Amino acid sequence: MQDDRLSSGVPGLDEVLHGGLIPRQAYLVRGGPGVGKTTLGLEFLAAGAARGEKTLFIVLGEAEAQVRANGDRLGFDTQAIAFLDLSPSSNFFTEVEAYDIFSPAEVEREPTTQRIVEQVKQLQPQRVFIDAMTQFRYLATDVFQFRKQVLSFLRFLLEQGATVLFASESGPTTPDDDLQFMSDGVIDLQQASGIRYLTVVKFRGSDFRGGNHTFRLLGTGIEVFPRLQPEVYEQEFVMEAIPSGVPELDALLNGGIERGTVTILTGPTGVGKTTIGVQFMKTAAERGERSVLYAFEEQVSMVLHRAEAIAIPVREMVQRQTLSIVSVEPLQFSPDEFARLVRQEVEQNQARIVMIDSVAGYRLSVRGADLVSHLHALCKYLQNVGVTVILINETEGITGDFRATEIGISYLADNIIFLRYLEIHGEIRKAIGVLKKRLSDFERTLRELSITPGGIRVGQPLSQLRGILSGLPEQVENPRD
């Protein structure tokens, strides 16, 4: 946190703002109904009150009692926040106030302004939240008067030493372009397809992290999940080979896969992709390194059962904290939320291998957004901090024309290991080969793969067969031909 910044009080938002809000500026929080504008304002004021700052909530719409009740339910200390309630009371309706000579705007504006001036000068607040500024539009006789009134109001608050957040009730029929021009910063809150997005549109005097950042309204307030910018994270590491512990497989890979690289394990369902990935984690655990497996398609108990059935001691690895298996419900997380989970494992628990099982499950969490861009950012971040990435990719075809992936992510991979089913003499068998290895040479033959109770077995090169990639190999009389 920079010394000249104020914390917004919202987890993740200060990261988007590159340290927080600049003091003595005015920021617009805009968005439709129910998107979280008032909650963000309460968090801003509560963060200031916790630091011993004087804070003021100017209520123009919802009643003070209702705002306090909602804030208390979220765990905020609303008693530490001063309120100025300018919302209309029930008396306005029951007494049927009428104005014969002056318009309502002219009559209401003067007492409203006077109450604000008195409260601000008496309290001298360091943080002010106004909910919602668009109510002043109804106290102005025309657009020019509204703009002039708001500019004067904001300048008065800033001259008193306050940092100001003000909300607008924006919508197709109530544009707030004029308020955006008048503010020093604009925070846009949106909701689409069940996902909430926060976007910083404007931030005078500072850079910020652009793009849409997902956020959630939780029982304790708002949490923002900043979109990954891989170039921000970088550290030095030794790009050494990581062996699998299976000699024949390591021979295929010329010693193993390198640290800080992305490996795609691709093939049809049930062929052994996850098992191969866990094998690399087993040897990492023997070196005392931590790995994490994100299972989008299987329960943790199923992963444990399958691995133990082939003599991989995953329970012991979990107990020793050299392995974490996390079951992920794809529709529960946005890509930014999932990236935060991965960052916590890497930065707090020092995970050195991350496996995503599978890309198809991860794709569900994107929910219509650009899969490749999100996956690219996550993989590049992990590479930049020296973490080895294993992506499990399931192909649809059991046999037939060979394709490494079907969703255009091959370019991400430094290594591509493919697995295939074979039909030989009426029997289903498996083969494994390397299609790509960016940092070293590799064996260009295919080998037979067996998953046995004793572990993974990789046979000798299948040099006597041709047409393996089609899944229907033919015997070759003279392999050298």
C-alpha positions as CSV (number, residue, x, y, z in Angstrom):
1,M,0.0,0.0,0.0
2,Q,1.4,3.4,-1.0
3,D,1.6,6.0,1.7
4,D,-0.5,8.5,-0.3
5,R,-3.4,6.1,-0.9
6,L,-6.6,5.4,1.0
7,S,-7.8,1.9,1.2
8,S,-11.2,1.4,-0.3
9,G,-11.9,-1.3,2.3
10,V,-12.9,-3.8,-0.4
11,P,-10.7,-6.9,-0.7
12,G,-9.2,-6.9,-4.1
13,L,-10.2,-3.4,-5.2
14,D,-7.1,-1.8,-3.9
15,E,-5.1,-4.2,-6.1
16,V,-7.1,-3.0,-9.1
17,L,-6.5,0.6,-8.1
18,H,-2.7,0.0,-7.7
19,G,-2.8,0.8,-4.0
20,G,-6.1,2.4,-3.3
21,L,-7.9,5.7,-3.8
22,I,-6.1,9.0,-4.1
23,P,-7.1,11.3,-1.2
24,R,-9.2,14.4,-1.7
25,Q,-10.7,13.3,-5.0
26,A,-14.3,12.4,-5.9
27,Y,-15.2,9.0,-7.3
28,L,-18.4,7.9,-9.0
29,V,-19.7,4.4,-8.3
30,R,-22.3,3.6,-10.9
31,G,-24.5,0.6,-11.8
32,G,-28.0,-0.7,-11.8
33,P,-30.2,-1.6,-8.9
34,G,-29.0,-4.3,-6.5
35,V,-25.5,-4.5,-7.9
36,G,-23.7,-3.4,-4.7
37,K,-23.2,0.4,-4.8
38,T,-24.4,1.0,-1.3
39,T,-22.4,-1.9,0.1
40,L,-19.2,-0.6,-1.5
41,G,-19.9,2.8,0.0
42,L,-20.4,1.3,3.5
43,E,-17.1,-0.7,3.2
44,F,-15.3,2.5,2.2
45,L,-16.7,4.4,5.3
46,A,-16.2,1.4,7.6
47,A,-12.5,1.2,6.6
48,G,-12.0,4.8,7.4
49,A,-13.8,4.5,10.8
50,A,-11.6,1.6,11.7
51,R,-8.6,3.8,11.2
52,G,-10.1,6.5,13.5
53,E,-11.2,8.8,10.6
54,K,-14.4,10.8,10.7
55,T,-16.9,9.5,8.1
56,L,-20.2,10.7,6.8
57,F,-23.0,8.9,4.9
58,I,-25.3,11.3,3.2
59,V,-28.6,9.4,2.6
60,L,-30.8,10.8,-0.3
61,G,-32.8,7.7,-1.2
62,E,-33.1,4.7,1.2
63,A,-33.9,5.6,4.8
64,E,-31.1,5.8,7.4
65,A,-32.6,3.1,9.6
66,Q,-32.7,0.6,6.6
67,V,-29.1,1.4,5.6
68,R,-27.9,0.9,9.2
69,A,-29.8,-2.4,9.5
70,N,-28.3,-3.7,6.2
71,G,-24.8,-2.6,7.3
72,D,-25.1,-4.3,10.7
73,R,-26.1,-7.5,9.0
74,L,-22.9,-7.4,6.9
75,G,-20.9,-6.9,10.1
76,F,-20.1,-3.2,9.7
77,D,-19.9,-0.9,12.7
78,T,-22.5,1.6,11.6
79,Q,-22.4,3.4,14.9
80,A,-18.9,4.6,14.1
81,I,-20.3,6.2,10.9
82,A,-22.2,9.6,11.0
83,F,-25.4,9.7,8.9
84,L,-27.2,12.7,7.4
85,D,-30.6,11.4,6.4
86,L,-32.1,13.6,3.6
87,S,-34.5,11.0,2.3
88,P,-38.2,11.9,2.3
89,S,-40.0,10.9,5.4
90,S,-43.6,9.5,5.6
91,N,-44.8,13.0,6.6
92,F,-44.2,14.2,3.1
93,F,-46.9,11.9,1.9
94,T,-49.4,12.1,4.8
95,E,-49.3,15.9,5.0
96,V,-49.7,16.3,1.2
97,E,-47.4,19.3,1.1
98,A,-48.2,21.7,-1.8
99,Y,-46.4,24.7,-3.3
100,D,-48.5,27.4,-4.9
101,I,-45.9,30.1,-5.8
102,F,-42.5,28.3,-6.0
103,S,-41.7,25.0,-7.7
104,P,-40.9,22.1,-5.4
105,A,-37.3,22.1,-6.5
106,E,-36.7,25.7,-5.5
107,V,-38.4,25.1,-2.1
108,E,-36.6,21.9,-1.2
109,R,-33.1,22.8,-2.5
110,E,-32.3,25.5,0.1
111,P,-33.0,23.6,3.3
112,T,-31.2,20.5,1.9
113,T,-28.1,22.5,1.0
114,Q,-28.1,24.2,4.4
115,R,-28.3,20.9,6.3
116,I,-25.3,19.5,4.3
117,V,-23.2,22.5,4.9
118,E,-23.9,22.6,8.6
119,Q,-23.1,18.8,9.0
120,V,-19.9,18.9,7.0
121,K,-18.5,22.0,8.8
122,Q,-19.4,20.6,12.2
123,L,-18.0,17.0,11.6
124,Q,-15.1,17.8,9.2
125,P,-15.3,14.3,7.7
126,Q,-12.3,12.7,6.0
127,R,-14.5,10.3,4.0
128,V,-18.0,11.0,2.5
129,F,-20.3,8.7,0.7
130,I,-23.4,10.1,-1.1
131,D,-26.2,7.7,-2.0
132,A,-27.3,8.7,-4.6
133,M,-26.1,11.8,-6.3
134,T,-28.8,11.5,-9.0
135,Q,-31.4,12.6,-6.4
136,F,-30.0,16.1,-6.8
137,R,-31.2,16.1,-10.4
138,Y,-34.8,16.5,-9.1
139,L,-33.8,19.5,-7.0
140,A,-32.5,21.4,-10.1
141,T,-34.7,23.2,-12.5
142,D,-32.7,22.2,-15.6
143,V,-29.6,20.3,-16.7
144,F,-27.3,23.3,-16.4
145,Q,-28.4,24.0,-12.9
146,F,-27.9,20.4,-11.9
147,R,-24.4,20.3,-13.3
148,K,-23.4,23.6,-11.7
149,Q,-24.9,22.4,-8.3
150,V,-23.1,19.1,-8.3
151,L,-19.7,20.6,-9.3
152,S,-20.1,23.2,-6.5
153,F,-21.1,20.5,-4.0
154,L,-18.2,18.3,-4.8
155,R,-15.7,21.2,-4.7
156,F,-17.1,22.2,-1.3
157,L,-16.5,18.7,0.1
158,L,-13.0,18.4,-1.3
159,E,-12.0,21.8,0.0
160,Q,-13.1,20.6,3.5
161,G,-10.5,17.8,3.1
162,A,-12.8,14.9,2.3
163,T,-12.4,12.0,-0.1
164,V,-15.7,11.5,-1.7
165,L,-17.5,8.5,-3.1
166,F,-20.9,9.1,-4.7
167,A,-23.3,6.7,-6.3
168,S,-25.5,7.2,-9.3
169,E,-28.7,5.3,-10.2
170,S,-27.7,4.7,-13.8
171,G,-29.8,3.1,-16.4
172,P,-31.0,3.3,-20.1
173,T,-33.6,6.0,-19.1
174,T,-31.4,7.8,-16.6
175,P,-28.0,8.3,-18.1
176,D,-25.2,9.7,-15.9
177,D,-22.6,10.8,-18.5
178,D,-22.5,14.3,-16.9
179,L,-21.5,12.8,-13.5
180,Q,-18.8,10.7,-15.1
181,F,-17.2,13.8,-16.6
182,M,-17.3,15.6,-13.2
183,S,-15.7,12.8,-11.2
184,D,-12.0,12.0,-10.8
185,G,-12.6,8.3,-11.1
186,V,-15.4,6.0,-12.2
187,I,-16.0,2.5,-10.8
188,D,-18.6,0.7,-12.9
189,L,-20.6,-2.3,-11.4
190,Q,-22.4,-4.6,-13.7
191,Q,-24.3,-7.9,-13.6
192,A,-24.7,-10.3,-16.5
193,S,-25.6,-14.1,-16.6
194,G,-25.4,-14.4,-12.9
195,I,-21.8,-12.9,-12.6
196,R,-21.0,-9.5,-11.3
197,Y,-18.2,-7.4,-12.9
198,L,-16.3,-4.4,-11.6
199,T,-14.6,-2.1,-14.1
200,V,-12.5,1.0,-13.4
201,V,-13.3,3.3,-16.3
202,K,-11.4,6.4,-15.2
203,F,-8.8,7.1,-12.5
204,R,-7.2,10.5,-12.6
205,G,-3.6,10.8,-11.5
206,S,-2.8,7.0,-11.5
207,D,-2.7,3.9,-13.6
208,F,-5.0,1.0,-12.8
209,R,-5.7,-2.6,-13.8
210,G,-8.0,-2.5,-16.7
211,G,-10.6,-5.0,-17.9
212,N,-13.6,-6.6,-16.1
213,H,-12.9,-8.0,-12.7
214,T,-15.5,-10.3,-11.2
215,F,-16.8,-9.7,-7.7
216,R,-19.2,-11.3,-5.2
217,L,-21.6,-9.9,-2.7
218,L,-21.0,-12.0,0.4
219,G,-22.4,-12.1,3.8
220,T,-19.5,-9.9,4.9
221,G,-19.6,-7.4,2.0
222,I,-17.9,-7.2,-1.4
223,E,-14.9,-9.2,-2.5
224,V,-13.2,-8.3,-5.9
225,F,-11.2,-10.9,-7.8
226,P,-8.7,-8.9,-10.0
227,R,-8.1,-10.3,-13.4
228,L,-4.6,-11.8,-13.8
229,Q,-1.9,-9.7,-15.4
230,P,0.9,-12.3,-15.8
231,E,3.7,-9.7,-16.5
232,V,3.2,-8.3,-12.9
233,Y,4.5,-11.5,-11.4
234,E,7.9,-12.8,-12.2
235,Q,10.7,-14.5,-10.3
236,E,13.9,-16.3,-11.1
237,F,14.1,-20.1,-11.0
238,V,16.2,-22.9,-12.3
239,M,14.6,-24.5,-15.4
240,E,15.6,-28.1,-14.5
241,A,14.0,-31.3,-15.8
242,I,11.3,-32.9,-13.6
243,P,11.3,-36.7,-14.1
244,S,8.2,-38.9,-13.8
245,G,10.0,-41.7,-12.1
246,V,9.0,-44.1,-14.9
247,P,12.3,-44.7,-16.8
248,E,10.7,-45.4,-20.2
249,L,8.4,-42.4,-20.0
250,D,11.4,-40.2,-19.0
251,A,13.3,-41.6,-22.0
252,L,10.4,-40.5,-24.3
253,L,10.7,-37.0,-22.7
254,N,14.5,-36.8,-22.7
255,G,14.6,-36.8,-19.0
256,G,11.2,-35.3,-18.0
257,I,9.3,-32.1,-18.3
258,E,11.0,-28.8,-17.4
259,R,10.2,-26.7,-14.4
260,G,8.1,-23.6,-15.3
261,T,6.7,-25.2,-18.5
262,V,3.1,-26.0,-19.6
263,T,2.4,-29.6,-20.5
264,I,-0.8,-30.8,-22.1
265,L,-1.8,-34.4,-21.5
266,T,-4.3,-35.2,-24.2
267,G,-6.4,-38.2,-25.2
268,P,-9.8,-39.8,-24.9
269,T,-11.6,-40.6,-21.7
270,G,-10.2,-43.3,-19.4
271,V,-6.9,-43.6,-21.2
272,G,-4.7,-42.6,-18.2
273,K,-4.1,-38.8,-18.5
274,T,-4.8,-38.0,-14.9
275,T,-2.7,-41.0,-13.8
276,I,0.3,-39.8,-15.7
277,G,-0.1,-36.3,-14.2
278,V,-0.3,-37.7,-10.7
279,Q,2.9,-39.7,-11.4
280,F,4.8,-36.5,-11.9
281,M,3.4,-35.3,-8.6
282,K,4.5,-38.4,-6.8
283,T,8.2,-37.8,-7.7
284,A,7.8,-34.2,-6.7
285,A,6.6,-35.3,-3.3
286,E,9.6,-37.5,-2.9
287,R,11.7,-34.3,-3.4
288,G,9.6,-32.6,-0.7
289,E,7.8,-30.3,-3.2
290,R,4.1,-29.5,-3.0
291,S,1.7,-30.1,-5.8
292,V,-2.0,-29.2,-6.2
293,L,-4.6,-31.0,-8.4
294,Y,-7.8,-29.1,-9.2
295,A,-10.4,-31.8,-10.1
296,F,-13.2,-30.2,-12.1
297,E,-14.8,-33.5,-13.0
298,E,-14.2,-36.0,-10.1
299,Q,-14.7,-36.1,-6.4
300,V,-11.6,-36.1,-4.2
301,S,-12.5,-39.6,-3.0
302,M,-12.5,-40.9,-6.6
303,V,-9.1,-39.5,-7.3
304,L,-7.7,-41.0,-4.1
305,H,-9.2,-44.4,-4.9
306,R,-7.9,-44.6,-8.4
307,A,-4.4,-43.4,-7.5
308,E,-4.1,-45.9,-4.6
309,A,-5.2,-48.7,-6.8
310,I,-2.0,-48.3,-8.8
311,A,0.4,-48.0,-5.9
312,I,0.6,-44.1,-5.8
313,P,0.5,-43.2,-2.1
314,V,-1.7,-40.1,-2.5
315,R,-3.2,-40.2,1.1
316,E,0.3,-40.2,2.5
317,M,1.2,-37.3,0.2
318,V,-1.9,-35.4,1.4
319,Q,-1.1,-36.0,5.0
320,R,2.5,-34.8,4.5
321,Q,1.1,-31.7,2.7
322,T,3.1,-32.5,-0.4
323,L,-0.2,-32.8,-2.3
324,S,-3.5,-31.0,-2.2
325,I,-6.5,-32.3,-4.2
326,V,-9.2,-29.6,-4.6
327,S,-12.6,-30.6,-6.0
328,V,-14.0,-27.6,-8.0
329,E,-17.6,-27.1,-9.0
330,P,-17.2,-25.4,-12.3
331,L,-20.3,-23.3,-12.1
332,Q,-19.4,-22.1,-8.6
333,F,-16.4,-20.0,-9.6
334,S,-15.6,-17.4,-12.2
335,P,-12.1,-17.6,-13.9
336,D,-10.9,-14.7,-11.8
337,E,-12.0,-16.5,-8.6
338,F,-10.3,-19.7,-9.6
339,A,-7.1,-17.7,-10.4
340,R,-7.2,-16.3,-6.9
341,L,-7.4,-19.9,-5.5
342,V,-4.4,-20.9,-7.6
343,R,-2.4,-17.8,-6.5
344,Q,-3.0,-18.5,-2.8
345,E,-1.7,-22.1,-3.3
346,V,1.4,-20.8,-5.1
347,E,2.2,-17.7,-3.0
348,Q,1.2,-18.9,0.4
349,N,1.7,-22.7,0.2
350,Q,4.6,-22.7,-2.3
351,A,3.0,-25.2,-4.7
352,R,5.5,-26.1,-7.5
353,I,3.2,-28.2,-9.7
354,V,-0.4,-27.3,-10.6
355,M,-2.7,-29.7,-12.6
356,I,-6.0,-28.7,-14.0
357,D,-8.2,-31.7,-14.6
358,S,-9.7,-30.9,-17.0
359,V,-9.7,-28.1,-19.5
360,A,-13.3,-29.0,-20.4
361,G,-14.3,-28.5,-16.7
362,Y,-12.5,-25.2,-16.5
363,R,-14.2,-24.1,-19.6
364,L,-17.6,-24.4,-17.8
365,S,-16.4,-21.8,-15.3
366,V,-15.8,-19.3,-18.1
367,R,-19.5,-19.3,-19.0
368,G,-19.3,-17.8,-22.4
369,A,-16.2,-15.7,-21.9
370,D,-13.0,-16.2,-23.9
371,L,-11.6,-19.5,-22.6
372,V,-8.2,-19.1,-24.3
373,S,-7.5,-15.7,-22.9
374,H,-8.3,-16.7,-19.3
375,L,-6.3,-19.9,-19.6
376,H,-3.4,-18.1,-21.3
377,A,-3.2,-15.6,-18.4
378,L,-3.3,-18.3,-15.7
379,C,-0.6,-20.4,-17.4
380,K,1.7,-17.5,-18.1
381,Y,1.4,-16.3,-14.5
382,L,2.4,-19.8,-13.3
383,Q,5.2,-20.0,-15.7
384,N,6.6,-16.6,-14.6
385,V,6.8,-17.8,-11.0
386,G,8.5,-21.1,-11.9
387,V,5.5,-23.4,-11.4
388,T,5.0,-26.4,-13.7
389,V,1.6,-26.6,-15.2
390,I,-0.2,-29.8,-16.3
391,L,-3.4,-29.4,-18.3
392,I,-5.6,-32.5,-18.9
393,N,-7.3,-32.3,-22.2
394,E,-10.0,-34.8,-23.3
395,T,-10.5,-35.5,-26.9
396,E,-13.8,-36.7,-28.2
397,G,-12.7,-39.3,-30.6
398,I,-11.7,-42.7,-29.3
399,T,-10.1,-43.6,-32.7
400,G,-9.9,-41.9,-36.1
401,D,-8.2,-38.8,-37.2
402,F,-5.7,-37.5,-34.6
403,R,-6.0,-34.0,-33.1
404,A,-3.9,-32.8,-30.2
405,T,-6.7,-30.5,-28.9
406,E,-10.1,-29.4,-30.2
407,I,-10.3,-25.9,-28.6
408,G,-7.2,-24.2,-29.9
409,I,-4.9,-24.3,-26.9
410,S,-1.9,-26.2,-28.4
411,Y,0.1,-23.0,-28.7
412,L,0.1,-22.6,-24.9
413,A,2.0,-25.9,-24.5
414,D,5.7,-26.3,-24.2
415,N,5.1,-30.1,-24.1
416,I,2.3,-32.2,-25.6
417,I,2.0,-35.8,-24.5
418,F,-0.7,-37.7,-26.2
419,L,-2.3,-41.0,-25.3
420,R,-4.3,-43.2,-27.7
421,Y,-6.4,-46.4,-27.7
422,L,-5.3,-49.1,-30.1
423,E,-7.1,-52.1,-31.5
424,I,-4.6,-55.0,-31.9
425,H,-6.0,-58.4,-32.8
426,G,-9.4,-57.5,-31.4
427,E,-7.9,-56.3,-28.1
428,I,-8.1,-52.7,-26.8
429,R,-4.6,-51.4,-25.8
430,K,-3.0,-48.0,-25.1
431,A,-0.1,-46.1,-26.6
432,I,1.8,-43.0,-25.4
433,G,3.9,-40.5,-27.4
434,V,5.3,-37.0,-27.4
435,L,4.1,-34.6,-30.0
436,K,6.0,-31.5,-28.9
437,K,8.8,-30.5,-26.6
438,R,9.9,-27.0,-26.9
439,L,13.1,-27.0,-24.7
440,S,14.8,-30.2,-25.7
441,D,14.8,-33.1,-28.1
442,F,12.4,-36.1,-27.5
443,E,11.9,-39.6,-28.7
444,R,9.7,-39.8,-31.8
445,T,8.5,-43.3,-31.4
446,L,5.3,-44.4,-29.6
447,R,5.3,-46.9,-26.7
448,E,2.6,-49.1,-25.3
449,L,1.1,-47.9,-22.0
450,S,-0.3,-50.1,-19.3
451,I,-1.9,-49.0,-16.0
452,T,-1.4,-51.9,-13.6
453,P,-1.9,-52.5,-9.8
454,G,1.9,-52.1,-9.5
455,G,1.9,-48.7,-11.2
456,I,2.5,-47.3,-14.7
457,R,4.2,-49.5,-17.2
458,V,5.6,-48.1,-20.4
459,G,6.9,-50.7,-23.0
460,Q,9.4,-50.6,-25.8
461,P,8.9,-48.5,-28.9
462,L,6.1,-49.8,-31.2
463,S,8.3,-49.8,-34.2
464,Q,6.6,-52.8,-35.8
465,L,3.3,-51.0,-36.2
466,R,2.1,-48.2,-38.4
467,G,-1.1,-46.1,-38.5
468,I,-1.1,-45.8,-34.7
469,L,-2.4,-42.3,-34.7
470,S,-5.5,-43.5,-36.5
471,G,-6.2,-46.0,-33.7
472,L,-6.2,-48.9,-36.2
473,P,-2.5,-49.9,-36.5
474,E,-1.2,-52.4,-39.1
475,Q,1.7,-54.8,-38.7
476,V,4.9,-53.8,-40.6
477,E,6.8,-56.7,-42.1
478,N,10.1,-54.9,-42.0
479,P,10.1,-51.9,-39.5
480,R,13.2,-50.4,-41.1
481,D,11.2,-49.9,-44.4
